[in-house]
Amino acid sequence: MNQNDDYDFIIIGGGPTGSSSAIYLRRKGYSVLVLEREKFPRQHVGESLLPFCYPLFEELGVLDEMKRRFVRKPGARFTNHDGTSSATWCFRNVIFDDSYLSFHVVRADFDKMLLDKAQSEGADVLEETNVTAVNLDRPDGIVEVKASGEKQFTARFLIDASGQDTFLARRLGDKTAYKDLDRIAFLTHWKGAKYSQGIDVGLLQICYLEEQKSGWFGIQPVGKDRISVGLIIDRKYLKQEKAKLTKAGIAEWQKALYMQEIQACALTRDILEHAEQAQPLIIVSDFSYYAEKTYGKNFAMLGDSGKFLDPIFASGVYLGMNSSKIFAEALDVLFKEGEEAGMKVMAEKKTQIDGAYNLVEKFIQIFYDPKSFNLSSLSSTSESGYGGYETAFAMFHYLLAGDFFNSYERYSDFLDMLQNPKQFARWKNLVIDRPNVHEKTCAANWELIFGDIDDAYIRATSINGDQA
């Protein structure tokens, strides 16, 4: 531990965003303190990762460990609630190196792996340390941080990577909910489930629920005998069902609602028919929000602490980790060249980060718009003779693979085009007017996806999510 309790950077939160920030900043030679409220390992939502995380894992020096520990992910399959329509999106169609094969992780182990890596790189880490107050207003710009146990620290710069705790946004009164994305999430793990319908080859399964629920199931294997099943539903529907269940005298109405929806989706009903719940139900109700001012001369909010979007496309971990990398470059300029140069570069990097987040937000809004297209009605192959179809679909594949930062303007224009009825009709005809080919495996098999991973890495720990 730094004996003076005085650092270049203090980071609130030891999740993937905080750990990544610590590693990148340590490699630039700065002293870093990470303050984490909980004791790792602890479970968390957000277990399916995008292919564009792959080079980040390689840079951070954890890729080989990822391959030893975690299930591989070759693509995503979208299906409707009754199982009559589905489409598979394989990342190998647009990513032509090893990075097409992403990961499903157990967040308890994944997050601890990254935090341990940050510590091994020289960052000081204090777990079970709750930040209670910060002072950003000293005339000299130094940040003062108070934490549990009467601990006090100072730093030249504060990074809020507290995730959905949104430490700074709440204290600065700068947290606004997305009105159209008011949803709630339920998550738990199952053992003894049926490995079929693409789960046996690592596909992330997205099951649409009926329209009035405005939600979906996300199903992914995280071990050889462990499946993660997350439910995201609209809060209005939740309140309606809560009233029915509590009126019926059901005390544990959250679990009853979760089980009710499992039975309503053909996919989950089938694969969980003989399964057993393996950990407590996690509930996350603080959903989809943003802060307006996410950085200043001595602070920044990165990852979920400044903006959280619906997790339908598994973008959160990548957005947070890549933002950490990008912003570390700006912070290096701030420290080496001074405030004027640093603030200029921070503004440039913030524009890039905002562009990525805004693109994902636009895709999410299209996903939930019942008047727009339905991804589960489309099918992806590389055998089409239509050049327009290949170009359009490649863009969607690449977007789903996580290319949010490099091409956000081009993709945003494409999504705008799809919302024009005439343009969308033309594009849709190119897709629908050809034979549907439903890919089954994305050229994957059990050996490739599960390899020699040891389910002993899976921990049945849980977090105390907010109650609805």
N, C-alpha and C positions, 0 to 999 in steps of 0.2 A: 504494500500500500504506500502511495505517495505520502511521505511523512509530514508535508506541509499542508495537506488537504487542499492544495491549490493546483488547479489543472488548466490545461488549454481548453478541454472540452468536458462537460458533464452531459451524460446521456441518460434520460429518464426512460427506462424500459429496456429489458434484455431479450425481447423477441427478435425475429429475423431482421427487422429494420434497424433496431438498436445495435444488435451484434454486428451487422454488416457495416454500419457507420463506424463502429469502434475499430473494426479491422482495417478499413480503408484509411482512417485517420491515423492509426498507429503506424501504418506502413509509410505514411508521409512524415513520421517523426514526432507526432504530437502526443502529449500526455492525455490520457482518457480515463474517466471514471464512469462506470455504468452502475446505475442504481435501479435495482429490480425489486418490486414489491413482494413477489412470491418466491418460493423455494422451488427450483427446477429439479427434476422434471415435473411439469404440470400439463394437463391436457388443454387443448385449445381447438377452436374451429379453424377450417381452412387447410384441408389435407391434400388436395389435388393440385399439383403444380404444373406450370406451363413449360414447354420446351425452351423458351427463351431464358429460363432460369439456369439452364445447363452451363453456358459459358461463365455465369456468375459463380456457380459452384466450383468450376475449374479454377477461376481466378482466386477464389477465397481458400482454395486448398482442401476442399471437403468432398470433391467429386468421387474419389475412390471409396471413401467411407459411405457416401450415399448409395453407391452401387452394392456395397456389402449389406446394407441395412434395409433398403426400402424397395417396395414393389415398383415395377416399371409401368409406364403409361404411354401407349402408342397412339391414342386418339380418344375421341368422344362419340358417344351414340345418343341421339335424341329420339325419344319415343313418346307417343301420346298415352293417356291414362289407361286406355283399354287395350293397348298393345297391338292395335291394328295398323299403325303406321310408324315407321322408324327410318332414320338415316344415320349413316356412320361417316364420321369425318376423321380421316387418317392423316396425321401430321407428316408422314413420309411422302405424301403427295406434293408437299411444298418445301420441305426441309430435307436436304439431300446429304446430310452427314449424321454422325451418331447422336447429335443433339435432338433429333426428332423423337427419341425415346425418353420421355420425361419420367416423373416419379409421382407415386402416391405415398404420403408419409404419415407416420404417427407424430403429431405435433409435439407431444411430450418429449419424444426422443430427438426429433429434428431440431427443435428450439434449443434444447440443452447442448446438442452437438455444436451449434453455431456459437452459443454463449461460451462454451469451453474453448472454442477456437479463438474467440476474441481475447480471452484471458491468456491463452498460450502465446498470443501475439504481443502481450505486454499491457493490455488494458487492465485496470483495477476494476474488480467486480464485487459489489455488495448485494447479496440477495437478502430477502426478507427485510428490506429497507424501504419504507414508504416515504416518499417525498411529501412534505407537509406544506412548504411555502417556498416561493422564489421571489427574489427582488431583481428586476431587470432595469431599474431606474437610477442606479448609482451614476454620479457625474462622470466617473472614469470608465463607465461601460462594463465594469466587472459584474458578473452575475453571482448573487448570493443564493445558496440553496440550503434549506433546512430539511432534515429528515428525522424519522423516528429514532428514539434513543438519544435525543438531544444532539444529534450529529449536525455539523455545519461544514459546508464546503464552499469554495469559490472557484470560478472559471472565467475564462475570457469569452466563452460561448456556450450556450445551452441548446441541446437538441432534445426536443420532445418526441420520443418514440414510444409513448405510453399506450399506443393503440386505441382501443375503444374507451379507455379511461379518459382520453382527451384532456389531459392535465391542464395544459396551457389554454386551450380553447374555452374550457369551462371557466377558468379563473379570469380570463380576459373578456368573458361574455360574448364570445365570437363563435357560436356553434348554432348552425341552422339545419333543420331537417329537410330532406328532399320530400316534398309533399306527395309526389307520385310514386315514391319507393318506400312506403310505410309498411314494412314487413317484419316478421319475427322468425327466428330460426330455432330449430330443435335438432339435436345431434346425439347419437350414441353409436356404440359398436355392437356387433352381433357375432357370435360364433356358431358353428354348426349350420351355416347358411349354404344354400345351393350355389355352387360355382358354375353358372351357366349363362347363356344369353350375352356373351361377351365379357362377363366378369372374369371368366377363366383365362382370358387373354388380356386383362388389364385395362379394358375400356372404362373410362368414366361414363357412367350412365346418367343421363338427365331425363327424368320422366315428367312430362307436363301434367299438371292437374287440370281439372275442369275449369272453364273460363272464369266462373265466379270466384274461385279460390285465388286466382292470380298468383299462382305459385308452382312449386316443383319439388321433386325429390332429386338429390344428388347421391349416387351410390357408387362406391369405389372399394376395391379390395386393398387393405392395408397390411395384410399378412396372409399366410397360407390357410389360416382358419380364423380370419377376422375381416369383417366387412363393415365399413362405415356407411351409415345411412342418415343423411341430413334432410330435413324438411324445412322449406321456406314457404310461408303463406302470408297473404294479405291480412293486416291487422283487423280490418272490418269483418272479414270472414271469421277470424279467430274470436272476436268478441261475440259474434253471433253463436258460434259453437260453444263457447264458454258458458253462455247463458243457458243453453240447452243441457249441457252436461252437469252444471252445478244444480240446476233445477231438478235433475234426475237423482240428485244426492251423491254424485261422484266427487269425492274429495280431491283425488289426484287427477284433476281434469286435464292437466297438460299432457300427462302420459296417455290418458284415454284418447285425447285428440290425436296425438301422434300415432297411436295404434289404429285409430279409426281411419286415418288417411293411408296408412300402410295397406289396409284391406281394400281401399278404394282404387289403388293403383295396381294394375295387373302384374307389373314387373316386380314390385316389392312384395306383393301377396305371394307370388310364386317362389321367389328366392329365399324368403324368410319363413316359409311354411313350417319348417321344423327347427328353426334357429332359436337360440337363447341369447337374451340381452347380456352383454359382457361388461358393461360399465354404466354408471348413473347417467341419466338424461341431462344433457347440457342445454340450457335455454339462453339465447342471446336476444334481447329485445331492443337494445340501443342500436338501431339500424339506419344506415344511409343518411349521412349528414356531411356538412362541410364547414370549414372556417374560411373567412374572407382574407384575413391577413396572416399568412403562414410563415413569414420570416421577417427579420429585422436585422439591425447591425450586430445584435448579440444573441439572437435566438432563431430557431427554425422548428417547424412542425413537419415531421416526415412520416410517410406511411399513413396508417389509419388514424393517427392523432390529429391530422389536418383534414382528412377526407376519407369517408368509407362508403363504398358502393356495394350494391347487391352482388353476392359472390357467384352468380350464375355461370360466369365464364372463368372462374378460378383464377382471377387476375390479382388478388390482393397481395400475396407474398411477392410476386414479381414486381408489381408497382412499387412496393415499399423498398425492396432490396435494390432495385435499379435506381430509384430516386436517391437512395443513400450513396450509391457510387457517383452519380452525376453531381450531387450537391457537395460531396467531399472535394471535388475539383474546384468548385467555387469558393469553398471555405479555405482552401489552400491559398488561393489568390488573395482573399481577404486578409489572411494572416501575414503573407509575404509582401504584398504590394499596398496594403492600406485600405481604408474604408471606401474611398471613392471607386477604386478599381474593383474591390470585392463586391460592393453593392451592385455594380454594373453587371458583373458576371453572374451574381446570384439571381438578378432579374432575368437574364438570358436563360439560365438553367430552370428557373421557375416557369418560364414560358413553355419550355420543352416538357417539363413534368405535367403542367396543367393541360397541355395538348394531349398527352397520353390519357390522363384521367377523363378529359372531356370526351375523347373518342370512345372510351369504354362506357361512359355514361350514355352516350348516344345509342350505342349498340344495345345496351340494357333497356333503354326506353323503347326501342323497336321490338325487342323480345317480348315485352309486356303489352305492346299495343295490339289488341285483338283484331284491328283492321289491317294490320300489316301482315307480312308473310309469317308462316309457321315453319321453323327449321325442321321439324320432324316430318314434314311432307316432302322434303328434298332428299336426293341421294347423290353421293359423291363417288365418282370414279375418274380414272385418267383415260378412259376409252372413248370419250365423246369426240365427234368430229367437229363440233361447233367451237370455233375460235373464241367467240364472245362468251360462251358458257365457261370455257376453260379459264379465260381471263378473270371473269367475275367470281367464279368459284375459288380460284386460287387466292383472290384477295380475302375471301371469307376464311379459307383455311389458314392463311397466314395471320389474320387477325385473331382467330381462335388459338393459334400457336403462340401468340403473345407479342407480335410486332407492333407495339403501341407507341413506342418512342421515336422510331426512325421515319415512319411514314404516316403519321397521324393526319396530316392535312389531306393527303391523297385518299386515304380511307374514309375520312369524314365526308369528302365530296361524293364518294361512291355511295355512302349510306344516305346522303341527301337525295341522290338520284333515285334510290330505291323507294323513297317516300313519295316520289312523283308517280301518280297512278299509271300514266302512259308508259313511262320508262320502266316501272316495275313490271307491268304486264308484259312488255317485250322481253325483259330479262327472265321472267318466270316461265314464259313460253319456251325459251331456249333450254330451260331445265326440265320442265314437266313433259315437253313434247318428245322426249327420248325415252327408251326403255329404262325403267328404274333398275338399278343394280345395287342390291343391298349387300355391302361388304360385311363379312362375318368376323374377320380376325385381324384386319390391318397387317396381315403377314406375320402375326405374332403367334407364339405358342407358350405353354406353361413354363418350359425351361427358360425361355428368354425373359418372361415377365417376373417369375418368382425365384428362379435360379437357386442359390444356396442361402437365401435370407433365413434368419433364425427368428421365429416368432417370440423368442424370449425377449427381444427388444421391445415388444409391445407392452405398454404399461397401462393398467386399468385405472389410471388416475383420472381425475375430473376437475373441472373448474366450477365455481358457483356462478352460473349465469344469472342475469337478472330475471326475475320472475315476471311473467306477463300479468 
